[in-house]
Amino acid sequence: MSTNTNYLPAVYNTGVVRGDTFTEEFAFRLDGVVYDLTGSTPLLQLRARDGSLVAQFAVGSGLAISGNLLTWSISSLVTSGYEPGSYLFDLEISISGQKRTYVSGAFRVVKDITR
């Protein structure tokens, strides 16, 4: 018996140096066709390893959509308040009433040296 992994999120690990500006861009494809994300509802949560919520991002508050591109941004002012360590995140997107988690992974905050 094989496992169908089509519905499991892609694993993507990323991070930031505390106090730096963070920006990531995502586009999603199915059978080579890029999704148009216009009208979709994305939600991304950043959580500590114990499950406590660190931050939540939605369109207008850290997430932006332009056609087929989703941008996740965190200002340097916000990242300066994050404690160094390893966190978890996932990105859930509702498209035409269908909710799906497309990406999940670790988000590492590294201690800054220059302040």
MDTraj code that builds the backbone (N, CA, C; nanometers):
import mdtraj as md
import numpy as np

residues = "MET SER THR ASN THR ASN TYR LEU PRO ALA VAL TYR ASN THR GLY VAL VAL ARG GLY ASP THR PHE THR GLU GLU PHE ALA PHE ARG LEU ASP GLY VAL VAL TYR ASP LEU THR GLY SER THR PRO LEU LEU GLN LEU ARG ALA ARG ASP GLY SER LEU VAL ALA GLN PHE ALA VAL GLY SER GLY LEU ALA ILE SER GLY ASN LEU LEU THR TRP SER ILE SER SER LEU VAL THR SER GLY TYR GLU PRO GLY SER TYR LEU PHE ASP LEU GLU ILE SER ILE SER GLY GLN LYS ARG THR TYR VAL SER GLY ALA PHE ARG VAL VAL LYS ASP ILE THR ARG".split()
xyz = np.array([
    [0.0850, -0.1179, 0.0000],
    [0.0000, 0.0000, 0.0000],
    [0.0893, 0.1238, 0.0000],
    [0.0615, 0.2182, -0.0882],
    [0.1393, 0.3415, -0.0933],
    [0.0618, 0.4546, -0.0258],
    [0.1338, 0.5582, 0.0084],
    [0.0738, 0.6745, 0.0738],
    [0.0566, 0.7860, -0.0281],
    [-0.0623, 0.8426, -0.0333],
    [-0.0880, 0.9561, -0.1206],
    [-0.0438, 1.0824, -0.0478],
    [0.0621, 1.1442, -0.0963],
    [0.1157, 1.2646, -0.0321],
    [0.0663, 1.3931, -0.0980],
    [-0.0241, 1.3823, -0.1928],
    [-0.0723, 1.5012, -0.2633],
    [-0.1375, 1.6032, -0.1716],
    [-0.1912, 1.5588, -0.0586],
    [-0.2619, 1.6511, 0.0299],
    [-0.1796, 1.6913, 0.1511],
    [-0.0558, 1.6459, 0.1575],
    [0.0318, 1.6873, 0.2667],
    [0.1024, 1.8170, 0.2270],
    [0.1221, 1.9056, 0.3234],
    [0.1889, 2.0321, 0.2895],
    [0.3354, 2.0107, 0.2532],
    [0.3854, 2.0963, 0.1671],
    [0.5281, 2.0975, 0.1371],
    [0.6017, 2.1448, 0.2618],
    [0.7159, 2.0856, 0.2892],
    [0.7961, 2.1262, 0.4048],
    [0.8962, 2.2311, 0.3583],
    [0.8922, 2.3457, 0.4246],
    [0.9813, 2.4565, 0.3902],
    [1.0300, 2.5199, 0.5195],
    [1.1595, 2.5124, 0.5436],
    [1.2186, 2.5714, 0.6634],
    [1.2821, 2.7047, 0.6274],
    [1.2620, 2.8031, 0.7131],
    [1.3119, 2.9373, 0.6868],
    [1.3446, 3.0039, 0.8193],
    [1.3792, 3.1306, 0.8156],
    [1.4089, 3.2013, 0.9398],
    [1.4615, 3.3412, 0.9161],
    [1.5011, 3.4031, 1.0262],
    [1.5432, 3.5424, 1.0219],
    [1.6406, 3.5689, 1.1360],
    [1.7282, 3.6649, 1.1165],
    [1.8102, 3.7160, 1.2261],
    [1.7238, 3.8158, 1.3019],
    [1.7174, 3.8007, 1.4342],
    [1.6343, 3.8902, 1.5149],
    [1.6688, 4.0355, 1.4819],
    [1.5658, 4.1162, 1.4562],
    [1.5853, 4.2571, 1.4235],
    [1.5973, 4.2861, 1.2753],
    [1.6008, 4.1820, 1.1909],
    [1.6064, 4.2015, 1.0461],
    [1.4655, 4.1974, 0.9874],
    [1.4493, 4.2556, 0.8701],
    [1.3243, 4.2463, 0.7955],
    [1.3186, 4.1095, 0.7286],
    [1.2022, 4.0462, 0.7326],
    [1.1818, 3.9138, 0.6741],
    [1.0784, 3.9234, 0.5625],
    [1.1078, 3.8626, 0.4471],
    [1.0123, 3.8560, 0.3367],
    [1.0329, 3.7252, 0.2614],
    [0.9244, 3.6533, 0.2393],
    [0.9247, 3.5316, 0.1572],
    [0.8103, 3.5434, 0.0574],
    [0.8300, 3.4879, -0.0622],
    [0.7251, 3.4869, -0.1630],
    [0.6938, 3.3431, -0.2017],
    [0.5646, 3.3154, -0.2207],
    [0.5199, 3.1819, -0.2570],
    [0.4288, 3.1884, -0.3786],
    [0.4402, 3.0876, -0.4656],
    [0.3453, 3.0638, -0.5745],
    [0.3176, 2.9138, -0.5714],
    [0.1967, 2.8743, -0.6059],
    [0.1566, 2.7343, -0.5961],
    [0.1125, 2.6833, -0.7317],
    [0.1542, 2.5604, -0.7644],
    [0.1225, 2.4996, -0.8935],
    [0.0535, 2.3648, -0.8732],
    [-0.0351, 2.3344, -0.9621],
    [-0.0971, 2.2028, -0.9674],
    [-0.0906, 2.1573, -1.1116],
    [-0.0232, 2.0456, -1.1343],
    [-0.0037, 1.9938, -1.2699],
    [0.0558, 2.0994, -1.3624],
    [0.1503, 2.1773, -1.3094],
    [0.2200, 2.2775, -1.3884],
    [0.1468, 2.4087, -1.4053],
    [0.0234, 2.4152, -1.3566],
    [-0.0558, 2.5381, -1.3694],
    [-0.0462, 2.6165, -1.2389],
    [-0.0094, 2.7439, -1.2484],
    [0.0041, 2.8282, -1.1302],
    [-0.1337, 2.8763, -1.0879],
    [-0.1639, 2.8610, -0.9573],
    [-0.2909, 2.9094, -0.9026],
    [-0.2969, 3.0611, -0.9057],
    [-0.4102, 3.1144, -0.9442],
    [-0.4365, 3.2565, -0.9260],
    [-0.4960, 3.2693, -0.7861],
    [-0.4279, 3.3366, -0.6969],
    [-0.4695, 3.3468, -0.5576],
    [-0.5660, 3.4618, -0.5308],
    [-0.5991, 3.5386, -0.6344],
    [-0.6933, 3.6488, -0.6176],
    [-0.8233, 3.5954, -0.5588],
    [-0.8692, 3.6576, -0.4520],
    [-0.9929, 3.6163, -0.3877],
    [-0.9770, 3.5052, -0.2861],
    [-0.8570, 3.4524, -0.2717],
    [-0.8341, 3.3474, -0.1722],
    [-0.8169, 3.4096, -0.0337],
    [-0.8238, 3.3252, 0.0681],
    [-0.8080, 3.3706, 0.2062],
    [-0.6948, 3.2932, 0.2723],
    [-0.5743, 3.3498, 0.2745],
    [-0.4629, 3.2815, 0.3390],
    [-0.4554, 3.3172, 0.4883],
    [-0.4052, 3.2242, 0.5655],
    [-0.3813, 3.2447, 0.7076],
    [-0.2540, 3.1703, 0.7435],
    [-0.1616, 3.2392, 0.8084],
    [-0.0353, 3.1793, 0.8498],
    [-0.0184, 3.2043, 0.9988],
    [0.0157, 3.0992, 1.0711],
    [0.0412, 3.1133, 1.2143],
    [0.1831, 3.0684, 1.2444],
    [0.2465, 3.1422, 1.3343],
    [0.3790, 3.1108, 1.3848],
    [0.3599, 3.0721, 1.5307],
    [0.4075, 2.9521, 1.5670],
    [0.3853, 2.9021, 1.7026],
    [0.5154, 2.8543, 1.7652],
    [0.5226, 2.8696, 1.8970],
    [0.6334, 2.8131, 1.9734],
    [0.6192, 2.6610, 1.9724],
    [0.7244, 2.5907, 2.0054],
    [0.7222, 2.4443, 2.0052],
    [0.6185, 2.3874, 2.1013],
    [0.5810, 2.4637, 2.2043],
    [0.4792, 2.4166, 2.2986],
    [0.3372, 2.4399, 2.2470],
    [0.3244, 2.4984, 2.1264],
    [0.1945, 2.5216, 2.0655],
    [0.1369, 2.6599, 2.0880],
    [0.2009, 2.7403, 2.1714],
    [0.1483, 2.8746, 2.1975],
    [0.1683, 2.9645, 2.0746],
    [0.0681, 3.0470, 2.0486],
    [0.0702, 3.1355, 1.9329],
    [0.1688, 3.2498, 1.9545],
    [0.2592, 3.2674, 1.8590],
    [0.3565, 3.3768, 1.8616],
    [0.3056, 3.4918, 1.7758],
    [0.2545, 3.4583, 1.6566],
    [0.2041, 3.5610, 1.5644],
    [0.1084, 3.4967, 1.4645],
    [0.0171, 3.5783, 1.4142],
    [-0.0762, 3.5348, 1.3103],
    [-0.0731, 3.6373, 1.1984],
    [-0.0719, 3.5888, 1.0751],
    [-0.0619, 3.6744, 0.9583],
    [-0.1775, 3.6456, 0.8631],
    [-0.2382, 3.7516, 0.8122],
    [-0.3471, 3.7426, 0.7150],
    [-0.3267, 3.8554, 0.6144],
    [-0.4093, 3.8584, 0.5101],
    [-0.3993, 3.9662, 0.4113],
    [-0.4200, 4.0990, 0.4836],
    [-0.3271, 4.1904, 0.4630],
    [-0.3319, 4.3203, 0.5281],
    [-0.2535, 4.3258, 0.6577],
    [-0.2156, 4.2111, 0.7094],
    [-0.1336, 4.2084, 0.8328],
    [-0.0238, 4.1031, 0.8176],
    [0.0680, 4.1329, 0.7262],
    [0.1838, 4.0462, 0.7052],
    [0.1756, 3.9579, 0.5818],
    [0.0563, 3.9409, 0.5248],
    [0.0408, 3.8665, 0.4004],
    [-0.0178, 3.9580, 0.2947],
    [0.0290, 3.9416, 0.1724],
    [-0.0244, 4.0188, 0.0593],
    [-0.0354, 3.9255, -0.0602],
    [-0.1382, 3.9479, -0.1419],
    [-0.1591, 3.8682, -0.2628],
    [-0.1564, 3.9609, -0.3828],
    [-0.0824, 3.9182, -0.4847],
    [-0.0817, 3.9883, -0.6126],
    [-0.0872, 3.8820, -0.7214],
    [-0.2071, 3.8569, -0.7729],
    [-0.2247, 3.7533, -0.8752],
    [-0.1922, 3.6158, -0.8225],
    [-0.0830, 3.5582, -0.8726],
    [-0.0455, 3.4235, -0.8294],
    [0.0635, 3.4231, -0.7225],
    [0.0967, 3.5380, -0.6700],
    [0.2065, 3.5488, -0.5749],
    [0.1561, 3.5890, -0.4364],
    [0.1967, 3.5126, -0.3356],
    [0.1653, 3.5448, -0.1968],
    [0.2957, 3.5861, -0.1285],
    [0.2955, 3.7012, -0.0642],
    [0.4144, 3.7516, 0.0047],
    [0.3876, 3.7546, 0.1544],
    [0.4827, 3.6985, 0.2314],
    [0.4798, 3.6983, 0.3778],
    [0.5903, 3.7921, 0.4237],
    [0.5546, 3.8947, 0.4998],
    [0.6517, 3.9938, 0.5464],
    [0.6379, 4.0165, 0.6960],
    [0.7540, 4.0351, 0.7603],
    [0.7577, 4.0708, 0.9028],
    [0.8589, 4.1845, 0.9159],
    [0.8177, 4.2945, 0.9737],
    [0.9065, 4.4106, 0.9856],
    [1.0195, 4.3836, 1.0855],
    [1.1256, 4.4605, 1.0728],
    [1.2385, 4.4477, 1.1646],
    [1.1968, 4.4835, 1.3074],
    [1.1037, 4.5759, 1.3216],
    [1.0540, 4.6124, 1.4541],
    [0.9896, 4.4917, 1.5224],
    [0.9140, 4.4141, 1.4462],
    [0.8475, 4.2951, 1.5019],
    [0.9491, 4.1845, 1.5300],
    [1.0384, 4.1555, 1.4345],
    [1.1342, 4.0459, 1.4572],
    [1.2292, 4.0774, 1.5721],
    [1.2502, 4.2060, 1.6015],
    [1.3377, 4.2410, 1.7144],
    [1.2771, 4.1962, 1.8474],
    [1.1459, 4.1710, 1.8498],
    [1.0799, 4.1227, 1.9713],
    [1.0753, 3.9718, 1.9836],
    [1.1176, 3.8989, 1.8807],
    [1.1164, 3.7524, 1.8854],
    [1.2372, 3.7009, 1.9631],
    [1.2142, 3.6040, 2.0468],
    [1.3241, 3.5385, 2.1179],
    [1.3944, 3.4423, 2.0217],
    [1.5275, 3.4373, 2.0251],
    [1.5977, 3.3395, 1.9420],
    [1.5492, 3.1980, 1.9753],
    [1.5355, 3.1182, 1.8720],
    [1.4914, 2.9801, 1.8900],
    [1.4241, 2.9281, 1.7654],
    [1.3685, 2.8087, 1.7773],
    [1.3029, 2.7429, 1.6654],
    [1.1526, 2.7387, 1.6888],
    [1.0789, 2.7882, 1.5917],
    [0.9332, 2.7946, 1.5963],
    [0.8772, 2.7080, 1.4836],
    [0.7455, 2.6930, 1.4802],
    [0.6777, 2.6197, 1.3742],
    [0.5779, 2.7119, 1.3055],
    [0.5555, 2.6893, 1.1756],
    [0.4540, 2.7671, 1.1047],
    [0.3845, 2.6776, 1.0039],
    [0.2658, 2.7183, 0.9646],
    [0.2039, 2.6614, 0.8455],
    [0.1183, 2.7679, 0.7784],
    [0.0948, 2.7453, 0.6509],
    [0.0198, 2.8389, 0.5681],
    [-0.1021, 2.7660, 0.5132],
    [-0.2182, 2.8138, 0.5547],
    [-0.3450, 2.7569, 0.5118],
    [-0.4103, 2.8570, 0.4174],
    [-0.4634, 2.8064, 0.3061],
    [-0.5290, 2.8946, 0.2092],
    [-0.6660, 2.8375, 0.1754],
    [-0.7669, 2.9235, 0.1827],
    [-0.9014, 2.8864, 0.1388],
    [-0.9222, 2.9435, -0.0005],
    [-0.9485, 2.8542, -0.0963],
    [-0.9737, 2.8931, -0.2345],
    [-1.1087, 2.8347, -0.2735],
    [-1.2028, 2.9210, -0.3088],
    [-1.3380, 2.8786, -0.3485],
    [-1.3996, 2.7849, -0.2447],
    [-1.3822, 2.8181, -0.1181],
    [-1.4417, 2.7399, -0.0102],
    [-1.3651, 2.6152, 0.0295],
    [-1.2576, 2.5834, -0.0412],
    [-1.1758, 2.4669, -0.0093],
    [-1.0553, 2.5110, 0.0726],
    [-1.0460, 2.4631, 0.1967],
    [-0.9362, 2.5002, 0.2858],
    [-0.8289, 2.3921, 0.2796],
    [-0.7027, 2.4364, 0.2650],
    [-0.5918, 2.3420, 0.2557],
    [-0.4644, 2.4055, 0.3084],
    [-0.3857, 2.3258, 0.3788],
    [-0.2543, 2.3695, 0.4265],
    [-0.1526, 2.3329, 0.3188],
    [-0.0887, 2.4351, 0.2614],
    [0.0025, 2.4142, 0.1494],
    [0.1486, 2.4049, 0.1902],
    [0.1861, 2.4737, 0.2968],
    [0.3264, 2.4788, 0.3384],
    [0.3323, 2.4708, 0.4902],
    [0.4310, 2.3980, 0.5410],
    [0.4582, 2.3978, 0.6853],
    [0.6079, 2.3797, 0.7046],
    [0.6545, 2.4189, 0.8223],
    [0.7964, 2.4002, 0.8481],
    [0.8419, 2.4689, 0.9741],
    [0.9725, 2.4748, 0.9861],
    [1.0358, 2.5403, 1.1004],
    [1.0702, 2.6839, 1.0629],
    [1.0624, 2.7710, 1.1602],
    [1.1004, 2.9105, 1.1437],
    [1.1999, 2.9405, 1.2547],
    [1.3239, 2.9619, 1.2164],
    [1.4317, 2.9820, 1.3134],
    [1.4622, 3.1313, 1.3279],
    [1.4703, 3.1749, 1.4519],
    [1.5122, 3.3116, 1.4833],
    [1.6517, 3.3023, 1.5433],
    [1.7470, 3.3685, 1.4772],
    [1.8869, 3.3657, 1.5184],
    [1.9183, 3.4945, 1.5953],
    [1.9958, 3.4816, 1.7003],
    [2.0347, 3.5988, 1.7803],
    [2.1130, 3.6961, 1.6937],
    [2.0791, 3.8232, 1.7054],
    [2.1503, 3.9270, 1.6314],
    [2.2762, 3.9680, 1.7072],
    [2.3769, 4.0045, 1.6340],
    [2.5018, 4.0501, 1.6934],
    [2.5086, 4.2027, 1.6867],
    [2.4822, 4.2568, 1.5674],
    [2.4821, 4.4013, 1.5497],
    [2.3469, 4.4574, 1.5906],
    [2.3469, 4.5551, 1.6796],
    [2.2198, 4.6119, 1.7271],
    [2.2211, 4.7603, 1.7112],
])
top = md.Topology()
chain = top.add_chain()
for i, resn in enumerate(residues, 1):
    res = top.add_residue(resn, chain, resSeq=i)
    for name in ("N", "CA", "C"):
        top.add_atom(name, md.element.get_by_symbol(name[0]), res)
traj = md.Trajectory(xyz[None], top)
